[in-house]
Amino acid sequence: MGTVVVNAERKPHAVFVPYPAQSHIKCMLKLARLLHHKGLHITFVNTEVNHKQLLKSGGSNSLDDEPGFQFKTIPDGVPEGTPNFMYAVSASILINFLDPFLDLIRRLETPVTCIIGDGMMPFTVDAAEKLKVPIMHFWTFSACAFMGYYEAPTLIEKGLIPLKDESCMTNGYLNTVIDCIPGLEGFRLKDIPAYIRPTRYPNDADYNYVIQSIKATRKVPNIILHTFEELESKVIKALQLTIPRVYTIGPLELLLNPIQLEEETKKLDIKGYSLWKEEDGCLKWLQSKEPHSVIYVNFGSLISVSLEQLLEFGWGLANSNHNFLWVIRPDLVIGESASLPPELQELINERGFIASWCSQEEVLKHPSVGGFLTHCGWGSTIESLTAGVPMLCWPYLWDQPTNCRQMCKEWEVGMEIDSNVNRDQVERLTRELIGGEKGKRMRSKAIEWKKKIEIATGPKGSSSLNIEKLANDINMFSTK
């Protein structure tokens, strides 16, 4: 494969490659829209299965090309309908994605200025090396979680990971305080992203995938993070001592708002950009509720729970006597349908609303919402901070333990639910969040963070300035 020729007389052309999951696509598309508004030509590359799913949820013309912005696809590398499809795709990414991606770049009419790859798409580094174009990695995580990933080699070198056996999960080992990661002083092993917990090493697919991703991203001199300086200043400064260029550009939702007000075409309104069709009925239901009286419950796009866990959450919410809006995806329950006993369904009908999916940003900023029961995915976390909504935290996988730790200990906007969820704790914490004194303090703190976010994304704010710097630096690539 030869070098891609960059024509300085044309607009800079950035090729975006998101990891094929809802939150990653949504976040990267927002950044792509921002950079498009600033004059860049954008090619946005989805997998074929996700492209079809996006068309199904958004309509047949929702991904039509527009001037300077085009969608392209590459194969998933596994048949649609394969059991544990996302895990199969992750394995395929390491093996099957590079060559089709290079073929796609070869066919593009506009010369490529740079690749902006998801940090969880390690093949993009190999592609950039073969094409001899600059590479940037966008990690759609918090800075603390990214640092936990980035310093995996240090944890391995010191013998802290991978875990020796299953007993490390229960014998107190995860409470070991680590002092070898800059900016994460005081963190325990259990606060680091959950990739550290394989007990089937060297055969743990998630662990091996993360390690491959980190090896690749450590070659990348340009890292983009979906956070803002005021929220994570200590760890951001530590990252800047190691990585040549770190761009903190969050929350993207607020950076996009002025642009969306300018645009009259629906095509540039990306709110609700989703792999699933969003239900409007929940917003109408919220209209009938008092301010701060509803707890919103959503475990994200990938997490699955057991039927027993679902029922514990359901009874806890129903017994709290507070209103709740609960997103239950069709595939939320492992191997079963989310069937509820009649007596619980009756209570839900009285004070709850169940949706299969919704526009989360619209829900969180609704005045009736007083709290968010979340799995602590970073997309959900930063959207809740943006809306000034406090949280109940039930971390499950990946970066979620890190986000939970920060919400509960550093930012003071969260309370943690035990991993072995029980209805009594869910009931008690829901009541505290919506009507208790600690809930009021958390809401006040969340509103403080909301105001800081508004400053960071304002005309002279840190994230606004970093977006300008990012666009200018990409433009400089095209002149070299």
C-alpha positions in Angstrom: 0.0 0.0 0.0 1.4 3.4 -1.0 1.3 6.7 0.8 -1.9 8.7 0.7 -1.2 12.0 -1.1 -2.5 15.0 0.8 -3.6 17.9 -1.3 -3.1 21.1 0.7 -5.5 23.0 -1.5 -8.4 20.9 -0.4 -10.2 20.8 2.9 -8.6 18.6 5.5 -10.2 15.1 5.4 -10.6 13.2 8.7 -11.7 9.5 8.6 -13.5 8.5 11.8 -13.5 4.9 12.9 -15.7 4.2 16.0 -15.8 1.0 18.0 -19.1 -0.6 16.9 -21.1 0.1 20.0 -23.9 2.6 20.7 -22.1 5.0 23.1 -18.9 5.0 21.0 -20.7 5.7 17.7 -22.8 8.5 19.3 -19.8 10.2 20.9 -17.6 10.0 17.8 -20.3 11.2 15.5 -20.8 14.3 17.7 -17.1 15.1 17.4 -17.3 14.5 13.6 -20.2 16.9 13.3 -18.2 19.6 15.3 -15.2 19.3 13.1 -17.3 19.2 9.9 -18.8 22.5 11.1 -15.3 23.9 11.4 -14.5 23.1 7.8 -13.2 19.6 7.7 -14.3 16.9 5.2 -15.5 13.9 7.2 -15.8 10.2 6.3 -17.5 8.2 9.1 -16.9 4.5 9.0 -19.4 2.1 10.6 -19.6 -1.7 10.4 -22.2 -3.0 8.0 -24.4 -4.4 10.7 -24.5 -1.2 12.7 -25.1 0.8 9.5 -28.2 -1.2 8.8 -29.3 -0.9 12.4 -28.9 2.9 12.3 -30.9 3.1 9.1 -33.6 1.0 10.7 -33.9 3.2 13.7 -33.4 6.6 12.0 -35.1 6.1 8.7 -33.9 5.2 5.2 -32.4 8.6 4.5 -30.8 9.2 7.9 -27.3 8.4 6.8 -27.4 10.0 3.3 -24.2 11.8 2.3 -24.2 15.6 2.5 -21.6 18.1 1.4 -18.3 17.3 3.1 -19.8 14.5 5.2 -20.1 10.9 4.1 -20.8 7.5 5.7 -19.0 4.4 4.6 -18.9 0.8 5.9 -16.6 -2.1 6.4 -17.6 -5.8 7.1 -18.1 -7.0 10.7 -16.2 -10.1 9.8 -18.7 -12.4 11.5 -22.2 -13.4 10.3 -25.1 -11.4 11.6 -26.9 -13.3 14.3 -23.8 -15.0 15.7 -24.3 -15.8 19.4 -22.6 -13.2 21.7 -22.3 -11.0 18.6 -20.4 -8.1 20.2 -17.8 -10.4 21.6 -17.4 -12.1 18.2 -17.0 -8.7 16.5 -14.4 -7.7 19.0 -12.3 -10.7 18.1 -12.9 -10.0 14.5 -11.6 -6.4 14.8 -8.2 -7.7 15.7 -8.1 -10.1 12.7 -10.4 -9.0 9.9 -10.7 -5.2 9.9 -7.4 -3.9 8.7 -7.5 -5.0 5.0 -11.1 -3.9 4.3 -10.3 -0.6 5.9 -7.2 -0.1 3.7 -9.3 -1.0 0.7 -11.9 1.6 1.7 -9.3 4.3 2.1 -7.9 3.4 -1.3 -11.3 4.0 -2.9 -12.0 7.4 -1.4 -12.0 10.2 -3.8 -10.8 12.8 -1.3 -7.2 12.4 -0.1 -7.0 11.6 3.6 -5.4 14.1 6.0 -5.7 12.0 9.2 -7.4 9.0 10.8 -9.3 9.6 14.1 -9.7 6.1 15.4 -11.5 4.9 18.5 -9.0 4.0 21.1 -10.6 0.5 21.1 -9.9 0.0 17.4 -6.2 -0.8 17.5 -5.9 -1.7 13.8 -6.2 2.0 13.0 -2.6 2.5 14.1 -1.4 -0.1 11.7 -3.5 1.5 9.0 -2.0 4.9 9.6 1.5 3.5 9.5 0.9 1.8 6.2 -0.8 4.9 4.7 1.8 7.2 6.2 -0.9 9.6 7.5 -1.2 11.1 11.0 -3.3 9.2 13.6 -5.3 10.4 16.5 -7.1 8.2 19.0 -10.4 9.3 20.6 -11.0 7.5 23.9 -14.6 8.1 24.8 -13.9 7.6 28.5 -13.0 9.7 31.4 -9.4 10.8 31.9 -9.1 8.7 35.0 -10.4 5.5 33.3 -8.1 6.2 30.3 -5.1 6.5 32.6 -6.1 3.2 34.2 -6.1 1.6 30.8 -2.9 3.4 29.6 -0.9 2.3 32.6 -1.7 -1.4 32.2 1.9 -2.2 31.4 3.0 -0.7 34.7 0.5 -2.8 36.6 1.6 -5.9 34.8 5.3 -5.1 35.4 4.7 -4.8 39.1 2.8 -8.1 39.2 -0.5 -6.6 40.2 -2.4 -7.9 37.2 -3.7 -10.2 35.8 -5.3 -11.7 38.9 -3.8 -15.0 40.0 -7.1 -16.8 40.5 -10.7 -16.5 41.5 -9.9 -16.0 45.2 -8.5 -12.5 44.5 -12.1 -11.4 43.7 -13.2 -12.1 47.3 -10.2 -12.2 49.6 -9.6 -8.4 49.8 -6.9 -8.3 47.2 -8.9 -5.8 45.1 -8.7 -3.3 48.0 -4.9 -3.1 47.5 -4.0 0.6 47.1 -1.9 1.3 44.1 0.7 4.1 44.1 2.3 3.6 40.7 -0.1 5.4 38.4 0.3 9.2 38.2 -2.9 11.1 38.9 -4.6 8.1 40.5 -3.1 8.3 44.0 -5.4 6.6 46.5 -7.0 4.4 43.9 -7.5 0.7 44.8 -7.3 -2.1 42.3 -11.1 -2.4 42.4 -11.3 1.3 41.2 -9.3 0.6 38.1 -11.2 -0.4 34.9 -12.4 -4.0 35.3 -10.1 -5.4 32.5 -7.7 -6.1 35.3 -9.8 -8.9 36.7 -9.4 -11.8 34.4 -8.9 -15.2 36.1 -8.8 -17.2 32.9 -5.6 -15.5 31.7 -4.1 -16.0 29.1 -7.5 -17.0 27.6 -9.5 -14.0 28.7 -10.7 -12.3 25.5 -11.6 -9.0 27.1 -8.3 -8.7 28.8 -6.3 -9.5 25.7 -8.3 -7.1 23.6 -7.7 -4.2 26.0 -4.0 -5.0 26.2 -3.8 -5.0 22.4 -5.6 -1.7 22.3 -3.3 -0.1 24.8 -0.2 -1.3 23.0 -1.5 0.4 19.9 -2.6 3.6 21.5 0.8 4.0 23.2 2.2 4.6 19.7 -0.3 7.5 19.2 1.0 11.1 19.9 -2.5 12.7 19.8 -5.1 11.6 22.3 -8.7 13.0 22.5 -10.7 12.6 25.7 -14.4 13.2 26.2 -14.0 15.1 29.5 -13.1 18.7 30.6 -10.1 20.1 32.4 -11.9 21.3 35.5 -13.4 17.9 36.2 -10.2 15.9 36.1 -7.3 18.4 36.1 -4.9 16.3 38.2 -4.9 13.2 35.9 -5.1 15.3 32.8 -1.9 17.1 33.8 -0.3 13.7 34.5 -1.3 12.5 31.0 0.2 15.6 29.4 3.6 14.8 30.9 3.5 11.5 29.0 1.6 12.1 25.8 2.6 14.9 23.4 -0.9 16.2 22.7 -4.0 15.6 24.9 -7.3 17.3 23.8 -10.1 17.4 26.4 -13.2 18.3 24.5 -16.3 17.4 26.6 -19.2 17.4 27.0 -19.8 17.4 23.3 -23.5 17.8 23.7 -23.2 21.4 24.8 -20.5 22.2 22.3 -22.9 21.0 19.6 -25.9 23.0 20.8 -25.0 26.4 19.2 -24.3 24.6 15.9 -27.6 22.8 16.0 -29.4 26.0 16.5 -27.8 27.4 13.4 -28.7 24.4 11.2 -32.2 24.1 9.9 -31.9 20.7 8.3 -32.8 17.7 10.4 -29.9 15.9 9.0 -27.5 17.8 11.2 -29.5 17.4 14.4 -27.9 14.3 15.9 -29.8 14.2 19.1 -31.0 10.7 19.6 -28.6 9.2 17.1 -29.2 5.6 18.1 -29.0 2.0 17.2 -32.6 1.6 18.5 -35.7 3.5 17.9 -36.4 6.0 20.7 -39.8 6.1 22.3 -41.5 9.5 22.7 -44.1 8.4 25.2 -41.8 8.6 28.2 -41.3 12.4 27.6 -45.1 12.9 27.6 -45.3 10.8 30.8 -42.6 13.0 32.5 -44.7 16.1 31.7 -47.3 14.9 34.2 -44.8 14.6 37.1 -43.6 17.1 39.8 -40.1 18.6 39.5 -37.3 16.2 40.7 -39.8 13.5 41.6 -38.8 10.8 39.1 -35.8 8.4 39.1 -34.6 7.5 35.7 -33.2 3.9 35.3 -31.0 2.8 32.4 -28.2 0.2 32.3 -26.9 1.3 28.9 -26.7 -0.4 25.5 -24.5 -3.5 26.3 -25.0 -4.6 29.9 -27.2 -7.7 30.5 -28.6 -8.7 33.9 -30.2 -11.8 35.3 -33.9 -12.1 35.8 -33.2 -12.2 39.6 -31.3 -8.9 39.4 -34.1 -7.3 37.3 -36.7 -8.3 39.9 -34.6 -6.9 42.8 -34.3 -3.6 41.0 -38.0 -3.7 40.2 -39.3 -4.4 43.7 -36.9 -1.8 45.2 -38.1 0.9 42.8 -41.7 0.0 43.3 -41.4 -0.1 47.1 -39.7 3.3 47.2 -43.1 4.9 46.4 -41.4 7.3 44.0 -42.1 7.6 40.3 -39.6 5.9 38.0 -38.9 5.8 34.3 -37.1 2.5 33.5 -35.5 1.6 30.2 -35.6 -2.2 29.6 -34.1 -3.2 26.3 -35.5 -6.4 24.7 -32.1 -8.0 25.3 -31.5 -6.7 28.8 -32.1 -10.0 30.6 -29.7 -12.8 30.0 -31.3 -15.7 28.1 -34.8 -14.8 29.1 -37.6 -12.3 28.5 -38.0 -9.5 31.0 -41.2 -10.9 32.3 -42.5 -9.4 35.6 -44.8 -11.0 38.1 -48.4 -9.5 38.0 -48.2 -7.9 41.4 -45.0 -6.1 40.5 -46.4 -5.1 37.1 -49.4 -3.6 38.9 -47.2 -1.4 41.1 -45.2 -0.4 38.0 -48.4 0.6 36.3 -49.2 2.9 39.2 -46.0 4.8 39.5 -43.6 3.7 36.7 -43.1 3.9 33.0 -41.2 1.2 31.0 -39.6 2.1 27.7 -37.4 -0.1 25.4 -35.2 2.9 24.6 -35.3 6.7 24.8 -33.5 9.9 24.1 -31.4 9.9 27.3 -30.2 13.5 27.0 -33.8 14.7 26.7 -34.9 12.7 29.6 -32.0 13.8 31.9 -32.6 17.4 31.3 -36.4 17.2 31.9 -37.3 19.0 35.2 -39.3 16.1 36.5 -36.1 13.9 36.7 -34.5 14.0 40.2 -32.0 11.1 39.9 -30.4 8.6 37.6 -29.8 4.9 38.5 -27.0 4.0 36.1 -24.4 1.4 35.3 -21.8 4.2 35.3 -20.9 4.1 31.6 -19.0 7.3 30.8 -21.5 8.5 28.2 -24.3 8.2 30.8 -22.1 9.8 33.5 -21.1 12.9 31.6 -24.7 13.3 30.3 -26.0 13.2 33.9 -23.4 15.8 35.0 -24.3 18.0 32.1 -27.9 17.9 33.2 -27.1 18.5 36.9 -28.7 15.1 37.9 -27.3 13.0 40.9 -26.9 9.3 40.5 -27.2 5.9 42.0 -24.3 3.8 40.8 -24.3 0.1 39.9 -21.0 -0.4 38.1 -20.7 -3.7 36.1 -17.8 -3.8 33.6 -15.1 -2.0 31.8 -14.5 1.6 33.0 -17.6 1.7 35.2 -15.9 1.0 38.5 -13.6 4.0 37.9 -16.4 6.3 37.1 -18.4 5.1 40.1 -15.4 5.8 42.4 -15.1 9.3 41.1 -18.8 10.1 41.3 -19.1 8.9 44.9 -15.8 10.0 46.3 -14.4 12.9 44.3 -17.4 14.6 42.6 -19.9 13.9 45.4 -22.8 13.2 43.0 -23.3 9.5 43.5 -24.2 6.7 45.9 -23.1 3.1 45.1 -25.4 0.1 45.0 -23.8 -3.3 46.0 -22.9 -5.5 43.1 -25.1 -8.2 44.8 -28.2 -6.0 44.4 -31.1 -6.4 46.8 -34.4 -4.7 46.8 -34.1 -3.2 50.3 -31.0 -1.2 49.4 -32.5 -0.1 46.1 -35.6 1.1 48.0 -33.6 2.9 50.7 -31.1 4.6 48.3 -33.9 5.7 45.9 -35.8 7.3 48.8 -32.5 9.0 49.9 -31.7 10.2 46.4 -35.2 11.7 45.7 -36.2 13.0 49.1 -33.3 12.6 51.6 -30.8 15.1 52.9 -27.9 13.4 51.2 -29.8 13.4 48.0 -30.3 17.2 48.3 -26.6 17.7 48.9 -25.8 15.6 45.9 -28.2 17.5 43.7 -26.6 20.8 44.8 -23.2 19.4 43.9 -24.5 18.1 40.6 -25.8 21.6 39.7 -22.4 23.0 40.6 -20.8 20.7 38.1 -23.4 21.6 35.5 -22.4 25.2 35.9 -18.7 24.4 35.5 -19.6 22.4 32.4 -21.4 25.4 30.9 -18.3 27.5 31.5 -16.0 24.9 30.0 -18.2 24.7 26.8 -18.8 28.4 26.6 -17.0 30.7 24.1 -13.8 31.0 26.1 -14.1 27.7 28.0 -11.4 25.1 28.1 -13.3 22.5 26.0 -14.2 25.2 23.4 -10.6 26.3 23.1 -9.4 22.7 22.8 -11.9 22.0 20.0 -10.4 25.0 18.1 -6.9 23.7 18.8 -7.8 20.2 17.6 -9.3 21.6 14.3 -6.3 23.8 13.7 -3.9 21.0 14.4 -5.7 18.7 11.9 -5.6 21.6 9.4 -1.8 21.8 9.9 -1.5 18.1 9.0 -2.9 19.0 5.5 -0.2 21.6 4.9 2.8 19.4 5.7 
